[in-house]
Amino acid sequence: MTNNDILRRIRYTFDLSDAQMIETFGLADAEVTRAQISDWLKKDDDPEYKPLYDHDLAIFLSGFINLKRGKKEGDQPKPEKKLNNNIVFRKLKIALNLKDEDIVEILDLVNFRMSKHELSAFFRNPTQNQYRPCKDQILRNFIHGMQIKFREKAE
């Protein structure tokens, strides 16, 4: 999945307006313009399309955590320069205050079966031997399950 896909799907799932997207970036102490957001949300074949870099998605996800859970006192954590699916998955888990059971339930909504033990491997430190990289298919299914769970609530 591209960073732009992730941003588009989060925006759709939680029905975020342009103003809310700008506010979300602002909650992570970053300023973006409506034009930037518009370019990031365009389809890949659109001439105005601009790729969303890891650093910018990390800022958005940190802002999303602040939006959903409230901003912490003091300095904000520095956004990652390089993202992988495990980090994106972890940030979404934190933002939505999900426990392992909740994630398994969300994956069940899209008929994707996974045990809590398999799931915990994604959230481990990469230096641990039980760590497992999160593949695109798993993140895609999780985000699709989020759409089913959270989009239906919005409607």
Buried (B, 14 or more C-beta within 10 A) or exposed (E): EEBBBBBBBBBBBBEBEBEEBBBBBBBBBBEBEEEBBEBBBBEEEEEEBBEBBBBBBBBBBBBBBBBBEEBEEEEBEEBBEEBBBBBBBBBBBBBBEBEBEEBBEBBEBBEBEBEEEEBEBBBEEEEEEEBBEBEEEBBBBBBBBBBEBBBEEEE
